[in-house]
Amino acid sequence: MLSERLLQKMHIFLASVIVFIYAFEGIWGTMTKAPYVLTGGMAAVMVIYALFFGRLYRNVDIFLWVVFMSFAWISTIVNLGVSLHFFMSQFFCVWLMFLAIYCAVQITDDPREFLRWVFAVYSAALCMMCLYVLVKATESLRYKSSYNDYVRGCFRSGRLCAMNNANLFAFSCVVLIISSLLAFLSIRRRLKFAFIFTGFTGWLCLGLTGCRSGMIGVSLSFGIVMYSLLQSGKIRLGIRNALLRNIESVLISVFVFWCALESFLLPVHFYRLAITAVANLTGQSSLLENVSSLVIRRISDDDGTFSDRIFIWPRGIQQCLKTPRRFLIGISPFSKEPITGVYEGHHEILTSHSHNTYIELLRKHGALGLITWISLLFIWGGIGIRILFDKRESSAMKYLMAAAAGILVMGLVEPVPFMFSSWSYAAIPFFLAGGYCFRNRSIVK
């Protein structure tokens, strides 16, 4: 019993250290690659222990993980030549980290305690990072002329930007909201207020980024978990008729989704009021000029974002079908090849990725790599749906499944959660959810 408890604490400690480091990846990832090697080494220890001492090597999910990594190496060799650098690369270290936290959920003695503390640490670290970015971006408003720090935080085109891109920073805000709610639902009462603050920070920053795919993903997770709680009896409305109860559950869930989505219009108003008050008190006219340029992006606004993706998606698929080799094994995760010819008559315009996680998997890893993940998604999805409607399951775990679904929906327009080169924030809760699903495959009815 003592040894099991010690192992539990060791798993929590190692996983917490890894996610704490990765919470700041968007900043240190542009400066040094050393933390990848450090976390990769820690992840390797966790994976080796899980595979051999936890006997996970017997499971079909681990087989599919190994198949995916093998195809990635083969694709790299075929396209770029033999190189042992593959096993020290950012790609390998990040995916080893994904596998480590995925395995840790399965072998830990108490997975709920493991997830509780990992998400508590992750939300605290992400909150620190988001506050840092917000402070840096607010400082940039003091300058009348253009002052941009695309890594540490600035406002560009009226949107809060960090890590070189507003959407990339938005992914961290999405995960901060998810992690905060999971910690709030599962942590002790005296610490709950701390996660209200961290969740508010994520909500504020996500609204300032104007990332609509992130807003939809978070709001959808709220709607799904509300429907789950109503259907599983966690929330009772007193209606006995089954048909009326189902209709009411759908309407309430849609209402929750809509309210959450509309709430992301408020952060820009709150921020403007706060900065305007500070500017009037301090007499800094430049603050007033710059804060007035912040934009509110409504879901219904047609600013070309979605139409651009409609052009990019078919062109990305066309490049996958150029040769049988490209279709089967892809162009390698190390390839820097952009998508070209998106706009007719403007061949100078390039895009680095396809803005769709499934097309991007096909492009980088080929049909063989895509099939492995589709297979795992079917396995996890079937179990996750049963967890959502299991009356015995906790609200926190139900929300974890809903959050994973929201992240997958975001993947229709962004390359998450199977993303390593543009920061891997959304992948951490997603693979933790996947590990919890596979662990409970024989328990959930």
Disulfide bonds with the S-S distance in Angstrom:
none
